[in-house]
Amino acid sequence: MTKRVSRSELLGSGTAFPDRLMRDFEAATMLGRSRAQFREQVRLGQLPRPIKDGKLSLWRQSELMEVIERLAAQRDGISSH
């Protein structure tokens, strides 16, 4: 079983930051996808739904990091459930 590491542990002592909100092009880049691939995976429910601010769609960086961790666990043969 793997130990879950908190953001503060990753960043060092006493460092805290708010959950960054990212636009679709930033989120897609973070996950190594095109904007169209990213949007399609969101539509299919494979990626988190955005937070809406008027017409603007924003994704929480922490939720995208969870996706990366889940993919890494699948790669390594570790069950996430």
Secondary structure by P-SEA (a helix, b strand, c coil): cbbbbccccccccccccccccccaaaaaaaacccaaaaaaaaaaccbbbbbbcccbbbbbaaaaaaaaaaaaaaaaccccc
